[in-house]
Amino acid sequence: MEYIKENLDRVRENIKKACDKVNKTPEDITLIAVTKTIDESIINESLKYDITDIGENKVQEVQRKYDLITKPVKWHLIGHLQRNKVKYIIDKVDLIHSVDSERLAEEINKKAIGIDRTMDILIQLNISREETKFGLDRKEFDALILSISKMSNIRVRGLMTMAPYYENPEDARWIFRKMKEIFEELKNNDYNNIKMDYLSMGMTNDYVVAIEEGANIIRVGTGIYGARDYSK
Ligand SMILES: *Cc1c(COP(=O)(O)O)cnc(C)c1O
């Protein structure tokens, strides 16, 4: 698995460079290794290299791999979540990145009450309004914040976005900047269960730009494990 180590070294080097530019340190940034479609044997191997957080986009993959991962890691659900599947991951994941509706938030709250935990979530925004992507626009977002403020067992920890793929990652910069603006704006709110700690944005193609614009969680798959094979 030498290639994973090399890839990780390169990613960490890039994180360092981006941090230097904006007077941050790599410790400020959480690197999530996105393990979707990756076999548990390879994931376990990669955990030797100080990976602390892994991200999956499908509930089924979390369920299948959960007991096969040999080291304690934080689990992130980063993909679209259907309400009827909340029950399968409510006791497994540390942070749900993809909350984009009141009905989903309600279901998470209900299932969290059921097992007596408070679930940390991020709200997914869609700044560029690209049709194929999930996430809320600003108006829907304000309404959702208000309803979640009344839910007892959910804690909003920040925001997440997925920028469209651009050949030139500079094209995504305005999206990350806009996210940071909303993040800062929301920092001073009156709700006990709504905190702006995490700004999850940036993937293999654009994490450097995302860090420069204020991301403190990045989600990198291809850049660590190589191109995904969806045929299996
Ligand atoms: C797959 C995925 C990633 C990682 O994408 P890469 O381009 O492989 O780094 C990040 N975030 C989400 C939500 C994803 O589904």
The ligand as an ORCA input file, in Angstrom:
! r2SCAN-3c Opt
* xyz 0 1
  C     -17.089     11.029     -3.055
  C     -17.249     12.228     -2.217
  C     -16.136     13.000     -1.833
  C     -14.710     12.695     -2.262
  O     -14.543     12.876     -3.634
  P     -13.098     12.801     -4.300
  O     -13.212     13.635     -5.509
  O     -12.838     11.366     -4.602
  O     -12.114     13.327     -3.328
  C     -16.367     14.103     -1.021
  N     -17.602     14.438     -0.614
  C     -18.683     13.730     -0.970
  C     -20.020     14.169     -0.484
  C     -18.550     12.605     -1.778
  O     -19.637     11.913     -2.110
*
